[in-house]
Amino acid sequence: MIWGQNLVQKKFEDYGIVLDFLPQGHPNDSRPIHLREPVAQIIGDTFFTLLEVVPKKGVKFEPQEKVFIGRGERAKVNRVKRRIGYEELTAAAKAELSSVIQRLVNESPGRFLEFFNTAGPITTRFHQLELIPGIGKKLMWTIINERERAPFSSFEDLKNRVKGLGDITTMIVERIMKELQGLDKYRIFVRPPSRRSEEERYP
């Protein structure tokens, strides 16, 4: 997995973006409605972890609202209930997912620019840059040669120096979506599944 230098020691998501709020609990919950608890499905803003959180009593969430889920006093979240997979997202959450990821990429471009500046080979025949949709051998070598001359300073600089590169934000979003859907064994932006429960990780 590729992490930015500022993420190496970071272990938890501090903030999440709301994908869907279910005031009567998840529709797949077989318990009677009066026994269900409201939940929100969110995505972490650092590792793109998909989580279900339980709000504090009387709290409601809006789609794409940013909420604090880290250690310490939480204004709106009572607890992180569990980590979930893409297939467990509601239809509404899936509909929000791509635009939320695009927002997060746009808010922290430096993290993803670092990937283009530092990504290395996976094997003697396959490079991490090739995991990005739209990047083949030719573009890979152009990126490597250009960054050896000088690191890329922005997405615009990358685009200007590497001719034929598509929309960089869109390419990154597609890669993150692919990782969330479990369509590739390699993880470069999304935290891999953990053996520990999220309730342990977010006390």
Buried (B, 14 or more C-beta within 10 A) or exposed (E): EBBBEEBEEEEBBEBBBBBBBBEEBBEEBEEEEEEBBBBBBBBBBBBBBBBBBBBEEEBEBEBEBBBBBBEEEBEBBBBBBBBBEBEBBBEBBBEBBBBBBBBBBEEEBEBBBBBBBEBEEBEEEEBBBBBBBBBEEEBBEBBBEBBEEEBBEEBEBBBEBBEEBBEBBBBBBBBBBBBBBEEEEBBBBBBEEEEEEBEEBBE
